[in-house]
């Protein structure tokens, strides 16, 4: 038996943000980052909420890969102002921070690390959660996961609870037009990795499959267009929807080895999350191929990429992803980044250990051991096959 979780309401398409003008509530706490604030998006959302006679309190200093310290400080503020809406506005970091703040506001007796599928949180006694993404990648708006960084321990805490699925998601394509090409590419590849790993995951199901395959084909079609021309309204809207579908999918099936590696490398070397997981995805597809070649073949069929033998599917899909990344001007391996050999070698075993500890391993279709992670990391750094 499997319980399929879903955001309670999704408002999407042109003008979706206008839904805020009629929303019920007395007070909102917005979690956002400095870039979103500078772009005027925080002010725009605030103005619309105030049209509903709602008081608005803003935290606009959420950092990429939000820290435990940021979450705790914002939770203290929430306890003071008592919002009935907590809003994650921006990319995945802001939405993840909003989820964690929401838990500590509702349950001040808990620590951030206590967020778990095994812990009954009892949310929605004080507030509801709203997510308004301004990037097209993380999928945090559609799932029950939150990633918070322990900066002292250099660990990304992969936390989850089915209670964390938002009450309201607003997908307005006007909010993603300001994304620069590099962010568009990285976040789009993050969404693609979510969808492909969800489609191959051991916990996959009919419902997650439908969302994943649609997200995959949409991203392949529209991501190059959005990177080339950020004003392409159709491409922006399609990518935004695809990112949410991908997040919705992996929230009901799980991700895999590419995310375990991406979290490890991101925590240690500060590599953008979307870029990190995308770089490892082709290697992981080849590694998993002996277990799920038929699943990768189904993805090739959906992409209208021909192949003769099922065993060829993993290599062909991996190559298609590399070609897509190259067309977007993205680095394809660790060796393309500014990482010194001495630093890589010094941190290799640390990265292997962190990858092994990741919850992303739970549903990977092939069990990975330390030597497997070590090999993928070395191959990516050396670019040898």
N, C-alpha and C positions, 0 to 999 in steps of 0.2 A: 504494500500500500504506500502511496506517495501523495502528499498534499501539495497541490499546485498553488503558489502564492502569487498575488497580483496587486499592483497599486489599486486603491479603491476607485479613483477617478483619474482619467487622463484627458486633458483639454489640449487639443493640438491644431496646428494650421495657422494660417495668416490671421492676425488679430487675437490670438489665444490669450495674450496677456490681459486683454480687456476683461477677462473673467474675474480679475482681482477686484474690479470696481463694485461687484455685488456680493463679495464674500462676507460671511458672518464671522464676527469676532470682535474683541475689545482691544487686544494688544498683540503685537507680533515682534518677535526677535529674529532679525535677519543675520545669517552667517554668510559673510562674503570675504573676498580678498581685495587687496589694494588696487589691482588692475581693473576689476569690475567696477569698483567705486570711481576710479578716474575716468572710465569710459562713460559714466553717467547712468549706468544700468541700475545701480542701487537707488539713485535718486528717482529714476523712472518708476521702479517698482514701489518705492515709498509713496510717491505721489498718488499712485493708483490705489494703494491700500488706504491712504488717508481720505480718498473719495468715499470709502465705506465707513468713514468716521473711526478708523482704527488708529490707535497710537502705535508708533513704530520705534523700536530700539535697534541700533545697528552695531554689529561687530564686523569691521571691514579690514581686519588685519590677519585673516586666516592665511597661513603660509602653505605653499605646495607641500604635500605629504604632511598633513596637520599633526601637530605634536600633542602629547598628553597635557602639557602645560597650557596650551591654547584652549583646549577643551575644558579643562578645569576652571580656568578664569572665566570663560563664557558661561559655564554652568552656574558659577557664583552670581554672575549678573542676572541670569535667568531667575534664580531664586529671589532676587531682590525685586525685579520688575513684574514677575508672574505673567508671562505671556500665555495666551491660549493658542497661538500658532508659533511654531519654530520653522523658519524657512531657510533651506539651503539654496543659495543663489550663486551660480557660477559653475565651475568644473567639479570633477569628482571630489576633490579635496574639501571644497566648501560643503558639499552635500554630506560627505562622510563626517565632517566635523559637526554638522547640524544633528545628525543621527546620534552621535555620541553625547552631545550636549543635552539633547532631549532625554536620553536615558538618565543622566546624572541629575537633571532637573526633576524628573518624575521620581527618581530613586536616589536621593542624596546619600543613602546608606551604602551605595555600591561604588566601586572603583571602575575605571575605564576597562581594565582587564577582566572584569566580571561579566562583561557582555558575552553571552554564550547561548547556543540553542538549548542548552540544558537548564538555563536559568529563567524562571518565569518573571518577566520584568513588570508586568501589570501596567503597561503604558496606556495613554489616553485618559487618564484621570484628571490631568491638568491641561494638557495641550495636544494638538495634532501636528503632524509633520507635512510640510509642503516642500517639494523640490522643483526648482526652476533651473534647468541646465542652460548654460551659455556656451558649452562645448558639445561636440558630438562624438562621444567616445566612452566615458566611464561606465555608463549604464547604472550608476548608483541610484538614479531616480526610480529605477524599476525593480530593485532587488533588496535583499535583507542583509547585505554585508556592509561593513564599514572598516576601513583600514586606517589605523592611527599609528603614528610613529613614536617609538620610544627613542628619543634622540641620544640619550645617554648610553643606552645599550645598542644603538644603531640597529634596531629591529623594527620591522613593520609588523604591527599586531593585526592579524587577520581575525576580525571579530564578526559575529553574526547572530541574528535572532530573527525569527519569522515575524516578530512584532515590529520590526524596523521598516517594513514596507510602507512607503508614504501613503498618506490619505489623499493627497492631491498632487498631480504632476502637471505642469504647464509647459508645453513644447511650442514656443513661438519662434519661427525661423528668423525673425528680425534680430533676435538676440545672438545669433551665431555668425552674423555677417562680418563682425569685427575680428573674427579669428584670423591670424596671419597664416600664410601657407604652411609653415612648418608645424604649427599647432594643429591645423586642420589635418595634415598628414599623420602626425603622431596619434592624435585622438581617434582618427578614422581607423588606423591600424590596430589600436587598442580594441575598438569595437569588433573588428574583423577577428582578432584573436579570441575574444570572448565567444563569438558565434561558432568558430571552427572547433574550439576546445569543447564547447557545450555539445556540439553535434557528435563528437567522438567520445564524450565522457561516459564512464560506467553507469552513471545515474540518469542518463538520457531517457526521454520518454516521448510519446507522440506529440504532446503539446509543446515541449521545448524544441523538438525537431522542427516543427512548423515555423516557429519564430526564428530559429537559427538559420535555416536555409534561406528564408526570405531576406534576413539581414545580410547574409553572405553575398547573394546575388546583387542586392541593392548597393552595397559598399563597392564591389568591383565595378559597377556601372557608373556610380556617381562620385566616388571619391576623387578620381583624376579631374573631373570637371570642377569640383569645388576648390581643389588646390590651384588649378589654373586660373579660375575666375571666382573670387569670393562673393561677387555680386550675383552669381547664378542662383536665383531664388529657388528654382526647382531642385537643383542639386543640394542646396542647403537644407531644404525641408526633407528631402528623401533621406539624407544622411542623419539628420536629427531623429527621424522615425526609426531608422535602422539601428542606431546606437541604443535607443530605448528597447527595441525588440531583442537586440543581442544581450543587453543587461537582464531583461526579463527572462530570456532563455537560460542563461547560465545561473540565474538565481533559482532556477528549478531543475538544474542538472549538474552544475558545477563546472569549474575550469580544470586545468591540468598542469602539466610539467612546465610549460612555457611561463605560466604565472609564478610558479615556485622559483624558477630561475630569475625571472624579471624582478620579483620582490627582493631577492637576495642581492642582485647586482645594484638595484636602485638604492637600497638602504646603505650600501657600502660606498659606491662610487657616485651616487647622486644622479644616475641616469634617469631621464624622463620615463615614467612608467609605460606609456604607450609605445615608445621607441624600444624600451628594454624587452617587453614581452614579444613585440613583433620580430625583433632580431632572432629570438630563440625559436619562434614558431616553425620555420622551415626545418630546423634540426629536430625538433620534437615530433613533427609529422613523420619524418623519416624513421625516427626511433620507434614510434608507435605503430608504424605501418604493418608490421607482421601480425598485429592484433586486430587492426581496424581498417585494413586496406579497402574493404568494401564500402565503408563509410566515406572514405576519401574519394572513392570512385563515384559515389552518389553526389558528392559536392561538384566533382568535375562534370558530371552529367548536367547538373543544374546550371553550371557556368558555360555549358556547351563547348567544353574542351574534350576533344576526342582521345580515346586511348583504346588499345587492343587487348591488353592483359591487365587483370585486376591488380596484380603485383606491381605494376608500373604506376599505379595511381598515387602512392605517397610521393614519389620523386617528382611526378608531373605537377601535383598540387604545390609542393614545396617550391618548385621552379616558378610556377605562376605567381606565387607570393613574392619571391625575390624580384621578379620582373616588375611587379606592381610597385614595390618599394623603390626600385631604381628609377622607375618613371616618375615617381614623386620626389626624387632627389634626396632620399633618405639613406643614412648609413645602414648597411645590411648586416654587419657583424661587429663584435667588440673591437676588432682590430681597426675599424674605421673611426673609433673614438679616441679621444686624447687621454688614453690610459697607458701609463708607463709599464714596461715589462716587470720591473722590480715590484711595483705596486700590485700588479696582477698576481704575480707568483706569491707575494707575501699574504695576499688575501684569499688565495684559491681555496684552501681547506675551510676557511671561514665561510665562504660562499657555498661550498658543498654542504656544510653542516646546516646552514640556514635554509637551503633549498629542501633538504631532507625533512626539516622540521615544519615545513609549510603545510597548511591544511589543504592547499591546492593539489597535493598528492593523493588525496583520499579517493578521487574518482578518475584519476588518470587511467586510461585503458590498459596500460602496461606498467607493471610495478618497476619503479626505478630505484636503483641502489646507488651508493655513494660513487662507485666507479663510473656509473652511467652519467651522473651529473658532472663529474670531473671531466669526462670525455667531451661532453657537449660544450662545456666552458672553454676547454683548451682548443677544440675545433673552431669555435667562434673567434677566439683570440688569434689563432694562428691561420685561420681560413685554410684548413687542409681537410680533405675528405678521406 
